[in-house]
Structures are given as structure tokens and as C-alpha cells.
Amino acid sequence: MWAAVLFTFCCLTAGSCRVPPDFHSLDLNLRIWPGAPKPIKTNDPRALRAARYSVEQFNNYTNDIFLYKEAHISRALVQVVKGLKYMLEVQIGRTTCRKTSHPALDHCDFQTSPSLQQTLWCYSEVWVIPWLHWVQVPVLRCH
């Protein structure tokens, strides 16, 4: 872990490493230390990107003909563990977009028809290793 932090620090100070501007980027000004999870704001861009990634994984595994997207993040935590692990409680809702049309979720509205509306509460863990450009969702439970 410390080797990765040292490598990241050296790259940032030398200006020789480029980190993409998505949630793979690592904000060194965070007051996050290895060990216990720390709360972050539910509207934090990293929490929003992690929630979107977990919803996309949900869409890949469900048999529903409609896509779901995140409606509300009620809780967000981050933990430093060989990267960053985001722990999220997210409400997701069924959209009007069908899976077969492959639209971007930002352009999908939530269902308004009472017979098609559906919301679920999900707990997900999104593990990000920024220096490897690696993301995984090892835990995703919805009900």
C-alpha cells in the first residue's frame, strides 16, 4: 500500500504520470487513512461515479427489459484498501429506456406509468485501484 502511495506521490510531483479525469483519479487532499471506512458526501463526484458503475453492473445482470439508474444515494463511505473501496446505499429506479437500444443512462427518464414504475434499494461496494485503472463491484445486493 505504501509503495503505491509513494509511487503516486512521485508521479504527481514529477508530472510524469497521467491519471484520467474520472473516478480513477486520486485526490491526495482527502483526509482518508488506511483502515476504517470514512463517510463522504452523497453528492461527491466519486460517489456518483461509483454509484453509476454499480447500476451499470446491475443492468448487466438483471433480466428486466428496461434499464435502471440511480435515483438517490442515501449513504456513501470510502475506505483505503489497496486502492479505494466505495460502500454505497443507493435507490435505483426503472427507466423508460430499453436495454436493446443501448442509450446513455443520463438520457433515460424514470418510468411514470404506475404499472411500470419500480424502485429498489441497493447496497454496493465498488473497489477502484486507480494506478491499475481497475474497477470491480464485488458486492451488489438489491431488494
C-alpha positions in Angstrom: 0.0 0.0 0.0 2.7 2.5 1.0 4.6 1.7 -2.2 1.6 2.6 -4.3 1.1 5.8 -2.3 4.8 6.7 -2.7 4.6 5.9 -6.5 1.6 8.1 -6.9 3.2 10.9 -5.0 6.4 10.7 -7.0 4.4 10.6 -10.3 2.4 13.6 -9.3 5.3 15.7 -8.2 7.4 14.7 -11.2 4.5 15.3 -13.5 5.3 12.2 -15.5 2.1 10.2 -14.7 -1.2 11.0 -16.2 -4.3 10.0 -14.3 -7.6 10.1 -16.3 -10.1 12.7 -15.1 -12.7 10.1 -14.0 -13.1 8.4 -10.6 -9.8 6.6 -11.1 -8.2 9.9 -10.1 -6.9 10.0 -6.6 -7.4 13.2 -4.6 -4.4 13.4 -2.2 -6.1 16.1 -0.2 -8.7 13.7 1.1 -8.3 13.1 4.9 -8.7 9.3 4.4 -6.3 7.0 6.1 -5.9 3.2 5.6 -8.3 1.2 7.8 -11.7 2.3 8.8 -14.3 3.5 6.2 -14.9 7.2 6.3 -18.2 9.0 5.2 -18.1 11.1 2.1 -20.9 13.4 0.8 -23.5 11.6 -1.2 -23.2 14.2 -4.0 -19.4 13.8 -4.2 -18.5 13.1 -7.9 -16.5 10.0 -6.9 -19.6 8.6 -5.1 -21.8 9.4 -8.0 -19.4 7.7 -10.5 -19.2 4.6 -8.2 -23.0 4.5 -8.0 -23.3 4.7 -11.7 -20.8 1.9 -12.2 -22.7 -0.3 -9.8 -26.0 0.4 -11.5 -24.5 -0.5 -14.9 -23.4 -3.8 -13.4 -26.9 -4.3 -12.0 -28.3 -3.7 -15.5 -25.8 -6.3 -16.9 -27.1 -8.9 -14.5 -30.9 -8.3 -14.5 -33.3 -9.8 -16.9 -35.5 -6.7 -16.9 -36.1 -5.3 -20.4 -35.7 -1.7 -19.1 -32.6 -0.1 -17.7 -32.3 1.2 -14.2 -30.4 4.2 -13.0 -29.5 5.7 -9.6 -32.2 7.9 -8.1 -30.8 8.7 -4.7 -27.6 7.9 -2.7 -28.5 7.8 0.9 -25.1 6.9 2.3 -21.6 6.8 0.9 -18.4 5.6 2.6 -14.8 5.3 1.3 -12.1 3.1 2.6 -8.4 2.9 1.6 -7.6 -0.7 0.9 -5.1 -1.4 -1.9 -7.0 1.3 -3.7 -10.3 2.8 -2.7 -13.4 0.9 -1.8 -16.7 2.8 -2.0 -19.6 1.5 0.1 -22.9 2.9 -1.1 -26.6 2.7 -0.3 -28.4 3.7 -3.4 -32.0 3.8 -4.5 -32.4 2.8 -8.2 -35.4 3.2 -10.4 -36.6 1.6 -13.7 -36.3 4.0 -16.6 -38.1 4.3 -19.9 -35.0 3.1 -21.8 -34.9 -0.4 -23.1 -31.7 -2.5 -22.9 -31.8 -3.2 -26.6 -31.4 0.4 -27.5 -28.2 0.9 -25.5 -28.8 4.5 -24.5 -26.6 6.5 -22.1 -28.3 6.5 -18.7 -28.1 10.3 -18.5 -30.7 10.5 -21.3 -33.1 8.0 -19.7 -36.1 9.2 -17.7 -37.7 7.3 -14.9 -40.9 5.4 -15.6 -44.0 7.4 -14.9 -46.6 4.7 -15.6 -47.6 3.2 -12.2 -47.6 -0.3 -13.7 -44.0 0.0 -14.9 -42.5 2.0 -12.0 -40.2 0.1 -9.8 -37.6 1.2 -7.3 -35.1 -0.9 -5.4 -32.7 -0.2 -2.6 -29.1 -1.4 -3.2 -26.0 -1.8 -1.2 -22.9 -2.0 -3.3 -19.2 -2.0 -2.9 -17.1 -0.6 -5.7 -13.4 -1.3 -5.5 -11.1 1.1 -7.5 -7.4 0.7 -8.0 -6.5 4.0 -9.7 -2.9 3.2 -10.7 -4.1 0.0 -12.4 -7.2 1.5 -14.0 -9.2 -1.3 -12.4 -12.7 -1.3 -11.1 -14.8 -4.1 -9.7 -18.1 -4.5 -7.9 -17.6 -7.4 -5.5 -20.8 -6.8 -3.6 -24.2 -5.7 -5.1 -27.4 -6.6 -3.2 -30.7 -5.1 -4.2 -34.2 -5.5 -2.7 
